[in-house]
Structure formats: structure tokens, C-alpha cells
Amino acid sequence: MRRSGGGRRGSGNYSNPCLTMHQPWASLLVYGIKRIEGRSWAAPIRGCLWIHAASKVPEEDTIKAMEDFYREIYAANGITDIKFPEHYPVSRLLGCVDVVGCVRCDELASWEAVPEGVRLEGQTDFCWLCEQPKKLLVPFQMRGYQRVYNLEKKIYEAAVRGLVSVEGPMPVKFPLPDPQDPFSLKPGSISEEFSENEASGVEKSESLSAAIAGARAAATQFNKKD
């Protein structure tokens, strides 16, 4: 496996953790539109996570499907003015977010402490909860790696000086079960707040259901590589 410089992977010994994501999901996260990063595995880190865009140029149909998805889920909270990125650059370090927790999809869907739109974002086994997005004024060209890896020190030192905070359409603050424990918001940590009979109360309109189906179809092309 590629491990040169920033490519080192481990079981939690991360100095400047980075995640390579396909577009348009990478930019949507850094722009604060996407607040949940879905994975088939639980988040191994808390705190700052750098976001790198993979080399695959996104298809227009994929971009449209994901933008339609976010228009619909924000509409669940009455928000209709969403400024999507003008461009979705590839092979670039884009910025960072704070990962504050990780819960299962069924937990997120039933978690009434967060807005309906956020609950609708969870479409995978594990949902990484992201806050405080920041983007680079000038994205850095670099290669990416699989799963979470350490950003090279020289890249980090240059990038951290070029960050600007981003105000998403509806920033969310995820409540920690134990504010003194940054890892307290983990799979199973909020399941006691609701019973199995308390399913998500978000009613799905026809357009929302279609948008969710489109988003799932767009992500399917990458599922085997997640």
C-alpha cells in the first residue's frame, strides 16, 4: 500500500489526519453543505480532518443528483437558498472539518436533538458528524490515499495558513453525551434516547424520496471502494 510521506495509515496515531473523497462530496463537505460523512466504518479520529478531492472528475449527472438531494433535505428545514460550489476541483487538498462524533445510521435517523435535514443525510452504516468547515483559498495539488492517513508536514504547514471559515446554509452543533469526553459521541451512545418503535418522524415527499434515490444511485459507483 502507498505509504510515502503522508500516506501512513494507522489505528489512531494521526498527527494531521486527512481523508480523500470523491467529488462532489468533498467540496460539499468543505463548503458546509454536507454535514454528515457516510462510511462503512466508524470514524477513527475526533477533531480536525483534512479533506482531499480524489482524481476522478465528477459526471454532471452525479453533481446534479447530489445538489438536488441537498436542496430537498434543506427544504425540510425551510431553507431554499443554497450556494453550491461553482467548481469541483480534483486532486486537490480543499480544506478541513471538525469530526465531533460518529453514530449509526439508524441512530441519526431517530435523533430528535438534530434538525430533520441532518437526520435525512445519513444514508450509510456509519455517520461521521462534522462541524466548523474551513476551505483553502487556494486548494493544494497533491495525491491521495485510502482511508484516513497523515497529511505530510510540509503540506500541512503551508495549508493551515490559507484556511478561511465557511458559513454553511444551516450549521449544526451536535450535542456530546459527555462534554468532557471528545469520543463520547460514538456508535450506540445515543441509542438509549429512543426505542426501536420511535422511527424517524421525517415525512418523505415524492420529490424528497426521488432525491434520496438519486443520491444513493450516485454513490453506488463508489461503494465497492469505500
Accessible surface in RSA format (square Angstrom, percent):
REM  Atomic radii and reference values for relative SASA: ProtOr
REM  Chains: A
REM  Algorithm: Lee & Richards
REM  Probe-radius: 1.40
REM  Slices: 20
REM RES _ NUM      All-atoms   Total-Side   Main-Chain    Non-polar    All polar
REM                ABS   REL    ABS   REL    ABS   REL    ABS   REL    ABS   REL
RES MET A   1   141.51  73.3  67.00  44.3  74.51 177.4  68.99  58.7  72.52  96.1
RES ARG A   2   111.97  47.0 102.23  52.1   9.74  23.2  49.84  68.1  62.13  37.7
RES ARG A   3   123.32  51.8 108.33  55.2  14.98  35.7  38.06  52.0  85.25  51.7
RES SER A   4    81.48  68.8  67.99  90.7  13.48  31.1  42.44  90.4  39.04  54.7
RES GLY A   5    59.43  73.3   0.00   N/A  59.43  73.3  32.92  90.4  26.50  59.4
RES GLY A   6     2.87   3.5   0.00   N/A   2.87   3.5   2.87   7.9   0.00   0.0
RES GLY A   7     0.00   0.0   0.00   N/A   0.00   0.0   0.00   0.0   0.00   0.0
RES ARG A   8   141.19  59.3 141.19  72.0   0.00   0.0  37.68  51.5 103.50  62.7
RES ARG A   9    66.17  27.8  56.33  28.7   9.84  23.4   9.69  13.2  56.47  34.2
RES GLY A  10    44.30  54.6   0.00   N/A  44.30  54.6  27.01  74.1  17.29  38.7
RES SER A  11   116.17  98.2  76.59 102.2  39.59  91.2  54.97 117.1  61.20  85.7
RES GLY A  12    39.08  48.2   0.00   N/A  39.08  48.2  14.29  39.2  24.79  55.5
RES ASN A  13   133.79  92.3 114.72 110.9  19.07  45.9  36.63  88.2  97.16  93.9
RES TYR A  14    40.78  19.0  11.38   6.5  29.40  76.5   5.09   3.8  35.69  44.0
RES SER A  15    84.33  71.3  53.51  71.4  30.83  71.0  49.92 106.3  34.42  48.2
RES ASN A  16    28.24  19.5  26.70  25.8   1.54   3.7   1.54   3.7  26.70  25.8
RES PRO A  17    13.47   9.8  13.47  12.3   0.00   0.0  13.47  11.1   0.00   0.0
RES CYS A  18     0.00   0.0   0.00   0.0   0.00   0.0   0.00   0.0   0.00   0.0
RES LEU A  19     0.41   0.2   0.41   0.3   0.00   0.0   0.41   0.3   0.00   0.0
RES THR A  20    27.58  19.6  15.22  15.4  12.36  29.5  15.22  20.4  12.36  18.7
RES MET A  21     5.09   2.6   2.72   1.8   2.37   5.6   5.09   4.3   0.00   0.0
RES HIS A  22    47.47  25.9  43.92  30.5   3.55   9.1  32.57  33.6  14.89  17.3
RES GLN A  23     2.46   1.4   0.00   0.0   2.46   5.9   0.00   0.0   2.46   1.9
RES PRO A  24     0.00   0.0   0.00   0.0   0.00   0.0   0.00   0.0   0.00   0.0
RES TRP A  25    28.15  11.3  28.15  13.6   0.00   0.0  20.17  10.8   7.97  12.9
RES ALA A  26     0.00   0.0   0.00   0.0   0.00   0.0   0.00   0.0   0.00   0.0
RES SER A  27     2.46   2.1   2.16   2.9   0.29   0.7   0.29   0.6   2.16   3.0
RES LEU A  28     0.00   0.0   0.00   0.0   0.00   0.0   0.00   0.0   0.00   0.0
RES LEU A  29     1.04   0.6   0.45   0.3   0.59   1.5   0.45   0.3   0.59   1.6
RES VAL A  30     1.58   1.0   1.58   1.4   0.00   0.0   1.58   1.4   0.00   0.0
RES TYR A  31    66.30  31.0  62.53  35.6   3.77   9.8  32.96  24.8  33.34  41.1
RES GLY A  32     6.39   7.9   0.00   N/A   6.39   7.9   4.61  12.7   1.78   4.0
RES ILE A  33     1.71   1.0   1.71   1.3   0.00   0.0   1.71   1.2   0.00   0.0
RES LYS A  34    16.01   7.8  13.71   8.4   2.30   5.5   0.00   0.0  16.01  17.0
RES ARG A  35     8.07   3.4   7.52   3.8   0.55   1.3   7.74  10.6   0.34   0.2
RES ILE A  36     3.63   2.1   1.31   1.0   2.31   5.6   1.31   0.9   2.31   6.3
RES GLU A  37     6.34   3.6   6.34   4.8   0.00   0.0   0.32   0.6   6.02   4.9
RES GLY A  38    21.14  26.1   0.00   N/A  21.14  26.1   7.03  19.3  14.11  31.6
RES ARG A  39    30.76  12.9  30.76  15.7   0.00   0.0   1.18   1.6  29.59  17.9
RES SER A  40    57.52  48.6  40.50  54.0  17.02  39.2  31.82  67.8  25.70  36.0
RES TRP A  41    28.13  11.3  25.18  12.2   2.95   6.9  28.13  15.0   0.00   0.0
RES ALA A  42    42.89  39.4  31.45  48.5  11.44  26.0  31.45  44.3  11.44  30.3
RES ALA A  43    10.28   9.5   0.00   0.0  10.28  23.4   0.00   0.0  10.28  27.2
RES PRO A  44    45.69  33.3  23.72  21.6  21.97  79.9  34.94  28.8  10.75  66.8
RES ILE A  45    10.67   6.1   8.36   6.2   2.31   5.6  10.67   7.7   0.00   0.0
RES ARG A  46    38.76  16.3  13.07   6.7  25.69  61.2   8.41  11.5  30.35  18.4
RES GLY A  47    30.09  37.1   0.00   N/A  30.09  37.1  28.38  77.9   1.70   3.8
RES CYS A  48    53.82  40.7  44.94  50.1   8.88  20.9  32.06  81.2  21.76  23.5
RES LEU A  49     0.49   0.3   0.49   0.4   0.00   0.0   0.49   0.3   0.00   0.0
RES TRP A  50     2.88   1.2   2.88   1.4   0.00   0.0   1.75   0.9   1.13   1.8
RES ILE A  51     0.00   0.0   0.00   0.0   0.00   0.0   0.00   0.0   0.00   0.0
RES HIS A  52     3.22   1.8   3.22   2.2   0.00   0.0   3.22   3.3   0.00   0.0
RES ALA A  53     0.00   0.0   0.00   0.0   0.00   0.0   0.00   0.0   0.00   0.0
RES ALA A  54    14.23  13.1  12.51  19.3   1.72   3.9  14.14  19.9   0.10   0.3
RES SER A  55    82.85  70.0  67.97  90.7  14.88  34.3  31.30  66.7  51.55  72.2
RES LYS A  56    88.00  42.9  78.00  47.9  10.01  23.8  47.68  42.9  40.32  43.0
RES VAL A  57   106.22  69.9  95.18  86.2  11.04  26.6  95.18  82.7  11.04  29.9
RES PRO A  58    16.31  11.9   4.41   4.0  11.90  43.2   8.54   7.0   7.77  48.3
RES GLU A  59   100.76  57.8  93.49  70.7   7.26  17.3  34.23  66.2  66.52  54.3
RES GLU A  60   135.85  78.0 128.32  97.1   7.53  17.9  65.09 125.9  70.76  57.8
RES ASP A  61   112.22  78.6 105.60 105.1   6.62  15.7  29.57  69.6  82.65  82.4
RES THR A  62     9.72   6.9   7.85   8.0   1.88   4.5   3.78   5.1   5.94   9.0
RES ILE A  63    23.14  13.2  23.14  17.2   0.00   0.0  23.14  16.7   0.00   0.0
RES LYS A  64   129.68  63.3 126.59  77.7   3.09   7.3  96.29  86.7  33.39  35.6
RES ALA A  65    21.11  19.4  13.70  21.1   7.41  16.9  20.29  28.6   0.81   2.2
RES MET A  66     6.77   3.5   6.77   4.5   0.00   0.0   6.77   5.8   0.00   0.0
RES GLU A  67    25.05  14.4  25.05  19.0   0.00   0.0   0.00   0.0  25.05  20.5
RES ASP A  68    42.14  29.5  40.91  40.7   1.23   2.9  17.04  40.1  25.10  25.0
RES PHE A  69     5.00   2.5   5.00   3.1   0.00   0.0   5.00   3.0   0.00   0.0
RES TYR A  70     4.21   2.0   4.21   2.4   0.00   0.0   0.00   0.0   4.21   5.2
RES ARG A  71   111.81  46.9 106.67  54.4   5.14  12.2  48.61  66.4  63.20  38.3
RES GLU A  72    48.52  27.9  45.03  34.1   3.49   8.3   4.80   9.3  43.73  35.7
RES ILE A  73     0.00   0.0   0.00   0.0   0.00   0.0   0.00   0.0   0.00   0.0
RES TYR A  74     0.42   0.2   0.42   0.2   0.00   0.0   0.42   0.3   0.00   0.0
RES ALA A  75    49.77  45.8  32.88  50.7  16.88  38.4  33.55  47.3  16.21  42.9
RES ALA A  76    39.80  36.6   6.50  10.0  33.31  75.8  19.80  27.9  20.00  53.0
RES ASN A  77    47.23  32.6  19.39  18.7  27.85  67.0   9.02  21.7  38.21  36.9
RES GLY A  78    64.46  79.5   0.00   N/A  64.46  79.5  33.39  91.6  31.07  69.6
RES ILE A  79    38.59  22.0  35.44  26.4   3.15   7.6  38.59  27.8   0.00   0.0
RES THR A  80   122.54  87.2  89.89  91.1  32.65  77.8  64.04  86.0  58.49  88.4
RES ASP A  81   100.68  70.5  85.17  84.8  15.51  36.7  37.64  88.6  63.04  62.9
RES ILE A  82    21.57  12.3   2.29   1.7  19.28  46.5   2.40   1.7  19.17  52.0
RES LYS A  83   160.03  78.1 143.21  87.9  16.81  40.0 120.81 108.7  39.22  41.8
RES PHE A  84    33.88  16.9  14.28   8.8  19.60  51.0  14.28   8.7  19.60  56.1
RES PRO A  85     9.12   6.6   0.00   0.0   9.12  33.1   1.08   0.9   8.03  49.9
RES GLU A  86   157.20  90.2 123.15  93.2  34.04  81.1  52.34 101.2 104.85  85.6
RES HIS A  87   137.21  75.0 128.63  89.4   8.59  22.0  91.88  94.7  45.34  52.8
RES TYR A  88    24.66  11.5   9.21   5.2  15.45  40.2   9.41   7.1  15.25  18.8
RES PRO A  89    46.60  34.0  34.90  31.8  11.70  42.5  46.60  38.5   0.00   0.0
RES VAL A  90    35.18  23.1  31.17  28.2   4.01   9.7  31.17  27.1   4.01  10.9
RES SER A  91    27.07  22.9  26.68  35.6   0.40   0.9  14.81  31.5  12.26  17.2
RES ARG A  92    75.02  31.5  75.02  38.2   0.00   0.0   1.73   2.4  73.28  44.4
RES LEU A  93     0.00   0.0   0.00   0.0   0.00   0.0   0.00   0.0   0.00   0.0
RES LEU A  94     9.04   5.0   7.28   5.2   1.76   4.4   7.41   5.2   1.63   4.4
RES GLY A  95     0.00   0.0   0.00   N/A   0.00   0.0   0.00   0.0   0.00   0.0
RES CYS A  96     5.70   4.3   5.70   6.4   0.00   0.0   0.00   0.0   5.70   6.1
RES VAL A  97     1.85   1.2   1.41   1.3   0.44   1.1   1.85   1.6   0.00   0.0
RES ASP A  98    34.88  24.4  34.88  34.7   0.00   0.0   2.61   6.2  32.26  32.2
RES VAL A  99     0.91   0.6   0.00   0.0   0.91   2.2   0.00   0.0   0.91   2.5
RES VAL A 100    28.46  18.7  23.31  21.1   5.16  12.4  27.99  24.3   0.47   1.3
RES GLY A 101     0.00   0.0   0.00   N/A   0.00   0.0   0.00   0.0   0.00   0.0
RES CYS A 102     0.45   0.3   0.45   0.5   0.00   0.0   0.45   1.1   0.00   0.0
RES VAL A 103     0.00   0.0   0.00   0.0   0.00   0.0   0.00   0.0   0.00   0.0
RES ARG A 104    88.76  37.3  88.76  45.2   0.00   0.0  36.93  50.5  51.82  31.4
RES CYS A 105    36.74  27.8  35.68  39.8   1.06   2.5  11.35  28.7  25.39  27.4
RES ASP A 106    84.99  59.5  76.04  75.7   8.96  21.2  46.92 110.4  38.07  38.0
RES GLU A 107     0.56   0.3   0.56   0.4   0.00   0.0   0.56   1.1   0.00   0.0
RES LEU A 108     0.27   0.2   0.27   0.2   0.00   0.0   0.27   0.2   0.00   0.0
RES ALA A 109    29.28  26.9  29.04  44.8   0.24   0.5  29.28  41.2   0.00   0.0
RES SER A 110    15.55  13.1   9.48  12.7   6.06  14.0   1.19   2.5  14.36  20.1
RES TRP A 111     3.92   1.6   2.94   1.4   0.98   2.3   2.39   1.3   1.53   2.5
RES GLU A 112   145.15  83.3 117.49  88.9  27.65  65.8  35.32  68.3 109.83  89.7
RES ALA A 113    65.40  60.1  25.81  39.8  39.60  90.1  38.26  53.9  27.14  71.9
RES VAL A 114     5.62   3.7   0.37   0.3   5.25  12.6   2.46   2.1   3.16   8.6
RES PRO A 115    33.56  24.5  22.41  20.4  11.15  40.5  33.04  27.3   0.52   3.2
RES GLU A 116    68.00  39.0  67.05  50.7   0.95   2.3  13.59  26.3  54.42  44.4
RES GLY A 117     0.05   0.1   0.00   N/A   0.05   0.1   0.05   0.1   0.00   0.0
RES VAL A 118     0.00   0.0   0.00   0.0   0.00   0.0   0.00   0.0   0.00   0.0
RES ARG A 119    22.90   9.6  18.02   9.2   4.88  11.6   0.87   1.2  22.03  13.4
RES LEU A 120     8.09   4.5   5.98   4.3   2.11   5.3   8.09   5.7   0.00   0.0
RES GLU A 121    11.94   6.9   0.68   0.5  11.26  26.8   0.64   1.2  11.30   9.2
RES GLY A 122     8.41  10.4   0.00   N/A   8.41  10.4   0.88   2.4   7.53  16.9
RES GLN A 123    52.46  29.3  25.30  18.5  27.16  64.7  20.89  44.5  31.56  23.9
RES THR A 124    52.56  37.4  42.99  43.6   9.57  22.8  52.49  70.5   0.07   0.1
RES ASP A 125    92.74  65.0  82.25  81.9  10.49  24.8  18.07  42.5  74.67  74.5
RES PHE A 126    48.02  24.0  48.02  29.7   0.00   0.0  48.02  29.1   0.00   0.0
RES CYS A 127     0.16   0.1   0.16   0.2   0.00   0.0   0.00   0.0   0.16   0.2
RES TRP A 128     0.03   0.0   0.03   0.0   0.00   0.0   0.03   0.0   0.00   0.0
RES LEU A 129     0.00   0.0   0.00   0.0   0.00   0.0   0.00   0.0   0.00   0.0
RES CYS A 130     6.40   4.8   1.92   2.1   4.49  10.5   1.74   4.4   4.66   5.0
RES GLU A 131     9.60   5.5   4.78   3.6   4.82  11.5   7.67  14.8   1.93   1.6
RES GLN A 132    96.45  53.9  81.41  59.5  15.04  35.8  36.24  77.1  60.21  45.7
RES PRO A 133    19.90  14.5  18.34  16.7   1.56   5.7  18.34  15.1   1.56   9.7
RES LYS A 134    60.03  29.3  60.03  36.8   0.00   0.0  40.24  36.2  19.79  21.1
RES LYS A 135    63.80  31.1  63.80  39.1   0.00   0.0  27.22  24.5  36.58  39.0
RES LEU A 136     7.35   4.1   0.58   0.4   6.77  17.0   0.58   0.4   6.77  18.2
RES LEU A 137   122.00  67.9  94.92  67.9  27.07  68.1  97.31  68.3  24.69  66.4
RES VAL A 138   109.69  72.2 106.25  96.2   3.44   8.3 106.92  92.9   2.77   7.5
RES PRO A 139    46.32  33.8  36.91  33.6   9.40  34.2  36.91  30.5   9.40  58.4
RES PHE A 140    54.90  27.5  50.61  31.3   4.29  11.2  54.90  33.3   0.00   0.0
RES GLN A 141   135.59  75.8 107.59  78.6  28.00  66.7  26.43  56.3 109.15  82.8
RES MET A 142    24.33  12.6  10.42   6.9  13.91  33.1  22.93  19.5   1.41   1.9
RES ARG A 143   130.88  55.0 117.92  60.1  12.97  30.9  63.34  86.6  67.55  40.9
RES GLY A 144    14.17  17.5   0.00   N/A  14.17  17.5   4.43  12.2   9.73  21.8
RES TYR A 145    14.99   7.0   8.70   5.0   6.29  16.4   9.16   6.9   5.84   7.2
RES GLN A 146    96.73  54.1  90.12  65.9   6.62  15.8  26.91  57.3  69.82  53.0
RES ARG A 147    99.19  41.6  91.12  46.4   8.07  19.2  23.73  32.4  75.46  45.7
RES VAL A 148     2.32   1.5   0.55   0.5   1.77   4.3   0.55   0.5   1.77   4.8
RES TYR A 149     0.73   0.3   0.73   0.4   0.00   0.0   0.73   0.6   0.00   0.0
RES ASN A 150    22.18  15.3  22.18  21.4   0.00   0.0   7.90  19.0  14.28  13.8
RES LEU A 151     5.92   3.3   0.25   0.2   5.67  14.3   0.92   0.6   5.00  13.5
RES GLU A 152    51.30  29.5  45.76  34.6   5.54  13.2  13.78  26.7  37.52  30.6
RES LYS A 153   149.72  73.0 141.94  87.1   7.78  18.5  85.09  76.6  64.63  68.8
RES LYS A 154   150.89  73.6 139.98  85.9  10.92  26.0  85.07  76.6  65.82  70.1
RES ILE A 155    29.92  17.0  27.67  20.6   2.25   5.4  29.92  21.5   0.00   0.0
RES TYR A 156    65.03  30.4  65.03  37.0   0.00   0.0  28.85  21.7  36.18  44.6
RES GLU A 157    75.38  43.3  73.31  55.5   2.07   4.9  26.28  50.8  49.10  40.1
RES ALA A 158    36.65  33.7  29.45  45.4   7.21  16.4  29.58  41.7   7.08  18.7
RES ALA A 159     0.00   0.0   0.00   0.0   0.00   0.0   0.00   0.0   0.00   0.0
RES VAL A 160    64.09  42.2  50.26  45.5  13.83  33.3  50.26  43.7  13.83  37.5
RES ARG A 161   187.59  78.8 149.08  76.0  38.51  91.7  73.05  99.8 114.54  69.4
RES GLY A 162    21.57  26.6   0.00   N/A  21.57  26.6  21.50  59.0   0.07   0.2
RES LEU A 163    38.96  21.7  14.74  10.5  24.22  60.9  14.86  10.4  24.10  64.8
RES VAL A 164    50.63  33.3  44.62  40.4   6.01  14.5  50.63  44.0   0.00   0.0
RES SER A 165    92.43  78.1  64.95  86.7  27.48  63.3  39.35  83.8  53.07  74.4
RES VAL A 166    26.66  17.5  11.77  10.7  14.89  35.9  15.79  13.7  10.88  29.5
RES GLU A 167   147.02  84.4 117.92  89.2  29.11  69.3  57.50 111.2  89.52  73.1
RES GLY A 168     8.67  10.7   0.00   N/A   8.67  10.7   2.02   5.5   6.66  14.9
RES PRO A 169    39.06  28.5   7.42   6.8  31.64 115.0  19.56  16.2  19.49 121.1
RES MET A 170    48.93  25.3  47.18  31.2   1.75   4.2  48.89  41.6   0.04   0.0
RES PRO A 171    85.20  62.1  58.10  53.0  27.10  98.5  65.22  53.8  19.99 124.2
RES VAL A 172    18.49  12.2   4.02   3.6  14.47  34.9   8.80   7.6   9.69  26.3
RES LYS A 173   156.45  76.3 136.45  83.7  20.01  47.6 102.58  92.3  53.88  57.4
RES PHE A 174     3.97   2.0   0.00   0.0   3.97  10.3   0.00   0.0   3.97  11.4
RES PRO A 175    61.78  45.0  50.11  45.7  11.67  42.4  59.44  49.1   2.34  14.6
RES LEU A 176    55.34  30.8  37.20  26.6  18.15  45.6  37.53  26.4  17.82  47.9
RES PRO A 177    70.41  51.3  27.49  25.1  42.92 156.0  41.05  33.9  29.36 182.5
RES ASP A 178    61.20  42.9  59.38  59.1   1.82   4.3  21.25  50.0  39.95  39.8
RES PRO A 179   103.78  75.6  81.82  74.6  21.96  79.8  81.96  67.7  21.82 135.6
RES GLN A 180   160.01  89.5 131.57  96.2  28.44  67.7  52.98 112.8 107.04  81.2
RES ASP A 181    56.98  39.9  55.51  55.3   1.46   3.5  14.49  34.1  42.48  42.4
RES PRO A 182    79.62  58.0  76.38  69.6   3.24  11.8  78.52  64.8   1.10   6.8
RES PHE A 183    96.08  48.1  95.58  59.2   0.50   1.3  95.58  58.0   0.50   1.4
RES SER A 184    11.71   9.9   7.02   9.4   4.69  10.8   9.31  19.8   2.39   3.4
RES LEU A 185     0.00   0.0   0.00   0.0   0.00   0.0   0.00   0.0   0.00   0.0
RES LYS A 186   111.74  54.5 111.74  68.6   0.00   0.0  56.34  50.7  55.40  59.0
RES PRO A 187    45.43  33.1  27.27  24.9  18.16  66.0  27.27  22.5  18.16 112.8
RES GLY A 188    28.14  34.7   0.00   N/A  28.14  34.7  15.79  43.3  12.35  27.7
RES SER A 189    18.98  16.0   4.61   6.2  14.37  33.1  15.24  32.5   3.74   5.2
RES ILE A 190     1.15   0.7   1.15   0.9   0.00   0.0   1.15   0.8   0.00   0.0
RES SER A 191    38.92  32.9  33.20  44.3   5.72  13.2  14.90  31.7  24.01  33.6
RES GLU A 192   133.00  76.4  95.34  72.1  37.66  89.7  72.52 140.3  60.48  49.4
RES GLU A 193   106.38  61.1  69.76  52.8  36.63  87.2  36.58  70.8  69.80  57.0
RES PHE A 194    38.96  19.5  23.95  14.8  15.01  39.1  29.66  18.0   9.30  26.6
RES SER A 195    58.65  49.6  46.58  62.2  12.07  27.8  49.15 104.7   9.50  13.3
RES GLU A 196   180.25 103.5 145.06 109.7  35.19  83.8  66.43 128.5 113.82  92.9
RES ASN A 197   144.02  99.3 112.96 109.2  31.05  74.8  30.46  73.3 113.56 109.8
RES GLU A 198    91.59  52.6  83.66  63.3   7.93  18.9  38.51  74.5  53.08  43.3
RES ALA A 199    81.06  74.5  58.13  89.7  22.92  52.1  62.90  88.6  18.15  48.1
RES SER A 200    36.90  31.2  14.41  19.2  22.50  51.8  12.56  26.7  24.35  34.1
RES GLY A 201    58.22  71.8   0.00   N/A  58.22  71.8  39.53 108.5  18.69  41.9
RES VAL A 202    12.49   8.2   2.58   2.3   9.91  23.9   3.37   2.9   9.12  24.7
RES GLU A 203   161.99  93.0 138.17 104.5  23.82  56.7  57.22 110.7 104.77  85.5
RES LYS A 204   110.64  54.0  78.68  48.3  31.96  76.1  47.76  43.0  62.88  67.0
RES SER A 205    61.47  51.9  48.15  64.3  13.33  30.7  54.10 115.2   7.37  10.3
RES GLU A 206   158.65  91.1 143.38 108.5  15.27  36.4  62.53 120.9  96.12  78.5
RES SER A 207    59.13  50.0  48.16  64.3  10.97  25.3  41.01  87.3  18.12  25.4
RES LEU A 208     8.30   4.6   8.30   5.9   0.00   0.0   8.30   5.8   0.00   0.0
RES SER A 209    50.18  42.4  43.13  57.6   7.05  16.2  33.25  70.8  16.93  23.7
RES ALA A 210    65.34  60.1  48.52  74.9  16.82  38.3  56.76  79.9   8.58  22.7
RES ALA A 211     9.97   9.2   2.31   3.6   7.66  17.4   9.49  13.4   0.48   1.3
RES ILE A 212     7.91   4.5   7.91   5.9   0.00   0.0   7.91   5.7   0.00   0.0
RES ALA A 213    59.12  54.4  50.27  77.6   8.85  20.1  54.41  76.6   4.71  12.5
RES GLY A 214    24.77  30.5   0.00   N/A  24.77  30.5  23.71  65.1   1.06   2.4
RES ALA A 215     5.85   5.4   4.22   6.5   1.62   3.7   4.56   6.4   1.29   3.4
RES ARG A 216   138.13  58.0 131.71  67.1   6.42  15.3  46.49  63.5  91.64  55.5
RES ALA A 217    69.12  63.6  50.42  77.8  18.70  42.5  56.53  79.6  12.59  33.4
RES ALA A 218     9.08   8.3   1.70   2.6   7.38  16.8   8.59  12.1   0.49   1.3
RES ALA A 219    33.85  31.1  32.95  50.9   0.90   2.0  33.27  46.9   0.58   1.5
RES THR A 220    80.02  56.9  73.52  74.5   6.50  15.5  59.04  79.3  20.98  31.7
RES GLN A 221    81.17  45.4  47.07  34.4  34.10  81.2  40.52  86.2  40.65  30.8
RES PHE A 222    25.50  12.8  24.20  15.0   1.31   3.4  24.25  14.7   1.25   3.6
RES ASN A 223    89.96  62.0  75.15  72.6  14.80  35.6  23.15  55.7  66.81  64.6
RES LYS A 224   208.28 101.6 168.02 103.1  40.26  95.9 119.51 107.6  88.77  94.6
RES LYS A 225   158.60  77.4 125.64  77.1  32.96  78.5  83.34  75.0  75.26  80.2
RES ASP A 226    62.51  43.8  24.83  24.7  37.67  89.1  28.37  66.8  34.13  34.0
END  Absolute sums over single chains surface
CHAIN  1 A    11434.6       8900.3       2534.3       5978.0       5456.6
END  Absolute sums over all chains
TOTAL         11434.6       8900.3       2534.3       5978.0       5456.6
